[in-house]
Amino acid sequence: MAHGPSPFGVPQQTQGRREPTDPGYDWAEYDERAQSGAPTVRLSPEELPPSVIDRGAEEDMEAHLEHIHASRPLRRAAQRARRRTRWWLVALAVVSALAVAAACAAGAFIVLREGESDPSAQQTGDAQASSPVESGSDAPEVVDPIAARETDAAPITVEELFAAASFTPAGAAGAYEVLEAEELTDCAAAGLDELAELLGDADCTQTVRATVVNPDGEYAATAGVLNLADAEEAEALREAIDAGLEGGFAALRTDGAAEELGRAATMVGYNTYGHYLMYVVIGRTDGEAIESADDPVRTIVGDLVDVWFVDQLKPRRDVQ
């Protein structure tokens, strides 16, 4: 255990000292040392209290009068003189005490006066404290540039999302190969059954989508972005899909690795970003059905929906 410092950092000094309780202690020697070691202080007449001065003066005067055998009238006159002197000293002491009390009272008043708050200063402080709230109410509302198509009017393009024959999302295990990409002006064509009906009724102006193959070639996916009126409409559509409506997103089937996409059970992932709804339809390249959202499926959703599409659309939010 660490050793802490003694109180105040100074250890007690006991070496070489004997206590009165020690056996064989010489009390006579203690009394003698105490008397010889006691300090002697002599006060000057100015430092003595008035009572000490008066008592010494009376004793000296009485001794002097006794010594010179003064008469009774002379003794009475000396006593009257001493009484006048005593009353004068008492009056002086009273005046001095009153002066000290007045000075203390004045000091206390000044201290209390300084401690009180100035009403005008308090009103000014209250006005200053309330001003940020008032000014804040007049501040313009901050608007997300991609919260609505009204503030993000430029259409999305195939080149914006799928400019090259392959792309690598940040953090992905490898590149995704682009098999085919297109833009749809009829958003209902991107859905099936009830979802197609919802997209037909929605204020959706376009869908940009592409079919890709994941880095290890075991999965093909159709990934797309829907351009809706505002974030509220995009969120309402996402909630409708969550509720389990009939149908889903249509797959863009191509030759090669994606020729069986959509013929067997697939998995769908989706999310919103501003007034956009992003989605991906995932199937196996060997045509086998996907029974559960295993790790490879979740990885594809994260790579395409949550990373790639967001990174491609993010400049629309940053530059405006």
C-alpha positions in Angstrom: 0.0 0.0 0.0 1.3 3.4 -0.9 2.3 5.6 2.1 0.6 8.9 2.2 2.0 12.1 3.5 1.7 13.1 7.2 -0.9 15.8 8.0 0.0 19.0 6.2 3.1 17.2 4.9 5.0 17.7 8.2 5.6 14.7 10.5 5.4 15.0 14.3 8.7 15.6 16.0 8.9 13.5 19.2 12.5 12.4 19.3 14.3 13.1 22.7 11.1 14.4 24.5 9.9 13.0 27.8 6.3 13.1 28.8 5.0 13.8 32.4 3.5 10.3 32.4 6.9 8.6 32.0 8.1 6.6 35.0 10.5 8.6 37.2 9.6 12.0 35.9 11.0 14.7 38.2 8.1 17.2 38.8 10.3 19.5 40.8 12.6 19.8 37.8 9.6 20.3 35.6 8.3 23.2 37.7 11.8 24.8 37.8 12.2 24.6 34.0 8.7 25.9 33.5 9.3 28.9 35.7 12.8 29.7 34.3 11.6 29.1 30.7 8.5 31.2 30.9 8.8 34.4 28.9 8.5 37.7 30.6 6.7 40.6 28.9 6.8 44.2 30.1 4.2 46.6 28.7 4.8 50.3 28.4 2.3 52.7 30.1 0.8 53.4 26.7 0.0 49.6 26.3 -1.5 49.1 29.7 -5.4 49.3 30.1 -6.8 52.4 31.9 -7.7 50.3 35.0 -4.1 49.3 35.5 -2.9 52.8 35.0 -5.4 54.2 37.5 -4.8 51.6 40.2 -1.0 52.2 40.0 -1.4 55.9 40.1 -3.7 55.8 43.2 -1.4 53.5 45.1 1.6 55.7 44.3 -0.3 58.8 45.3 -1.5 57.3 48.6 1.9 56.1 49.5 3.4 59.5 48.7 0.8 61.3 50.8 1.3 58.9 53.7 5.0 59.4 53.3 4.8 63.2 53.6 2.0 63.0 56.2 -0.4 65.2 54.2 -3.4 66.8 55.9 -7.0 65.6 55.5 -8.1 68.5 53.2 -5.1 67.8 51.0 -6.1 64.1 50.8 -9.7 65.0 49.9 -8.5 67.4 47.2 -6.2 64.7 45.8 -9.1 62.2 45.8 -11.4 64.7 43.9 -8.6 65.2 41.4 -8.3 61.5 40.9 -12.1 61.1 40.5 -12.1 63.8 37.8 -9.3 62.0 36.0 -11.1 58.7 36.2 -14.3 60.1 34.8 -12.4 61.7 32.0 -10.8 58.4 31.1 -14.2 56.6 31.3 -15.7 59.2 28.9 -12.8 58.8 26.5 -13.3 55.1 26.5 -17.0 55.4 25.8 -16.4 57.8 22.9 -13.7 55.5 21.5 -16.1 52.5 21.7 -18.9 54.5 20.0 -16.5 55.5 17.2 -15.4 51.9 16.7 -19.1 50.7 16.6 -19.9 53.4 14.0 -17.0 52.4 11.8 -18.1 48.7 12.0 -21.7 49.6 11.1 -20.6 51.7 8.1 -18.3 48.9 6.9 -21.1 46.4 7.2 -23.5 48.7 5.3 -21.0 49.1 2.5 -20.5 45.3 2.2 -24.2 44.6 2.2 -24.8 47.4 -0.4 -22.2 45.9 -2.7 -23.8 42.4 -2.3 -27.2 43.6 -3.4 -28.0 43.3 -7.1 -28.7 46.4 -9.1 -32.3 46.2 -10.3 -31.5 48.0 -13.6 -28.5 45.7 -14.1 -30.8 42.7 -13.4 -33.3 43.9 -16.0 -30.5 44.3 -18.5 -29.3 40.8 -17.8 -32.8 39.4 -18.2 -33.2 41.2 -21.5 -29.8 39.9 -22.7 -30.7 36.4 -21.5 -34.0 36.5 -23.4 -32.5 37.9 -26.6 -30.9 34.7 -27.9 -34.3 33.0 -27.7 -36.0 35.9 -29.5 -33.2 36.0 -32.1 -33.4 32.2 -32.5 -37.1 32.4 -33.3 -36.2 34.8 -36.2 -33.5 32.5 -37.5 -34.2 30.8 -40.9 -35.2 27.2 -40.7 -32.5 24.8 -41.8 -33.7 22.7 -44.8 -32.2 19.5 -45.9 -31.5 20.0 -49.7 -32.6 16.4 -50.5 -35.6 16.4 -48.2 -37.8 17.1 -51.3 -37.6 17.1 -55.1 -38.5 20.8 -55.0 -35.0 21.6 -53.6 -33.3 18.7 -55.4 -34.8 19.1 -58.9 -32.1 17.6 -61.0 -33.1 14.0 -62.1 -30.8 11.1 -61.2 -29.0 9.4 -64.0 -27.6 6.0 -64.8 -24.1 7.7 -65.0 -24.6 9.1 -61.5 -25.1 5.7 -60.0 -23.6 3.2 -62.4 -21.1 5.0 -64.5 -18.6 2.1 -65.0 -18.7 -1.6 -65.8 -17.9 -2.3 -62.2 -17.7 -0.5 -58.9 -16.4 -1.1 -55.4 -18.4 0.2 -52.4 -16.3 1.5 -49.5 -15.3 -1.4 -47.3 -16.5 -4.1 -49.7 -14.6 -7.3 -50.3 -14.3 -6.6 -54.0 -15.9 -5.1 -57.1 -19.5 -5.6 -58.2 -19.9 -6.2 -61.9 -22.6 -4.3 -63.7 -24.5 -6.5 -66.2 -27.2 -4.0 -67.3 -28.5 -0.6 -66.2 -31.5 1.5 -67.2 -33.8 4.4 -66.3 -37.6 4.0 -66.0 -40.0 6.9 -66.2 -42.9 4.7 -65.2 -42.1 3.8 -61.6 -44.9 1.2 -61.5 -42.8 -1.0 -63.8 -40.3 -1.3 -61.0 -42.8 -3.1 -58.7 -45.1 -6.1 -58.7 -48.8 -6.4 -57.6 -49.7 -4.1 -54.7 -46.3 -2.3 -54.7 -46.7 -1.6 -58.4 -50.1 0.0 -57.7 -48.6 2.1 -54.9 -45.8 3.3 -57.1 -48.3 4.2 -59.9 -50.3 6.3 -57.4 -47.2 7.9 -55.9 -45.5 11.1 -57.1 -42.6 9.2 -58.4 -40.9 10.6 -61.5 -38.2 8.0 -62.3 -36.4 4.8 -61.3 -32.8 4.2 -62.0 -31.7 0.5 -61.6 -29.1 -2.0 -62.6 -28.4 -5.7 -62.2 -25.0 -6.6 -60.7 -23.1 -9.6 -59.6 -21.4 -9.7 -56.2 -17.6 -10.1 -55.9 -17.6 -13.9 -55.4 -20.1 -14.5 -58.2 -22.6 -16.4 -56.1 -25.3 -13.8 -56.0 -27.0 -11.5 -58.6 -29.0 -8.5 -57.6 -31.1 -5.7 -59.1 -30.5 -2.5 -57.3 -32.4 0.8 -57.9 -33.3 4.2 -56.6 -36.8 5.7 -56.8 -37.2 9.5 -57.1 -40.2 10.5 -55.0 -41.7 13.9 -54.1 -40.4 14.3 -50.6 -39.0 12.4 -47.6 -42.5 11.9 -46.1 -43.6 10.1 -49.2 -40.5 7.9 -49.3 -41.0 7.1 -45.6 -44.6 6.2 -46.1 -43.7 3.9 -48.9 -41.1 2.2 -46.8 -43.6 1.7 -44.0 -46.1 0.1 -46.4 -43.4 -2.4 -47.5 -42.7 -3.1 -43.8 -46.4 -3.8 -43.3 -46.1 -6.8 -45.6 -48.1 -5.8 -48.8 -48.5 -8.3 -51.6 -45.9 -8.1 -54.3 -42.5 -6.5 -54.2 -39.8 -5.0 -56.4 -39.3 -6.5 -59.9 -36.0 -8.0 -60.9 -34.2 -6.9 -64.0 -33.3 -10.2 -65.6 -30.4 -10.5 -68.0 -28.4 -13.1 -69.8 -25.5 -14.9 -68.0 -25.3 -14.8 -64.3 -28.6 -13.1 -63.8 -30.8 -15.1 -66.3 -32.5 -16.9 -63.4 -32.9 -13.9 -61.2 -36.4 -13.7 -59.9 -37.5 -17.1 -60.9 -36.8 -18.6 -57.4 -37.3 -17.0 -54.0 -35.3 -13.8 -53.5 -34.5 -11.4 -50.7 -35.3 -7.7 -50.7 -33.5 -4.9 -48.8 -34.5 -1.2 -48.8 -34.0 2.1 -47.1 -34.7 5.9 -47.6 -32.3 8.8 -48.1 -34.1 12.1 -48.3 -36.8 11.9 -50.9 -35.3 8.7 -52.4 -36.2 5.1 -51.8 -33.3 2.7 -52.4 -33.8 -1.0 -52.8 -32.1 -4.3 -53.9 -33.5 -7.6 -55.0 -31.1 -10.5 -54.3 -31.0 -14.0 -55.8 -28.6 -16.8 -56.3 -26.8 -17.1 -59.6 -27.3 -20.9 -59.7 -31.1 -20.4 -59.6 -31.6 -21.9 -56.1 -34.0 -20.2 -53.8 -32.8 -18.1 -50.9 -34.4 -19.4 -47.7 -33.0 -16.8 -45.2 -31.1 -13.6 -45.0 -27.6 -15.1 -44.3 -24.4 -13.1 -44.0 -23.7 -12.8 -47.7 -27.2 -11.4 -48.3 -26.9 -8.9 -45.5 -23.5 -7.9 -46.9 -24.9 -7.2 -50.3 -27.7 -5.0 -48.8 -25.2 -3.1 -46.8 -22.8 -2.6 -49.8 -25.4 -1.5 -52.3 -28.1 0.3 -50.3 -26.4 1.7 -47.3 -23.0 2.5 -48.8 -22.9 2.8 -52.5 -26.2 4.6 -53.2 -25.7 6.9 -50.2 -22.2 7.8 -51.3 -23.4 8.5 -54.9 -26.3 10.7 -53.7 -24.5 12.5 -50.9 -23.0 15.2 -53.1 -26.6 16.5 -53.7 -26.9 17.2 -50.0 -23.3 18.7 -49.7 -23.2 21.1 -52.6 -26.5 22.9 -52.0 
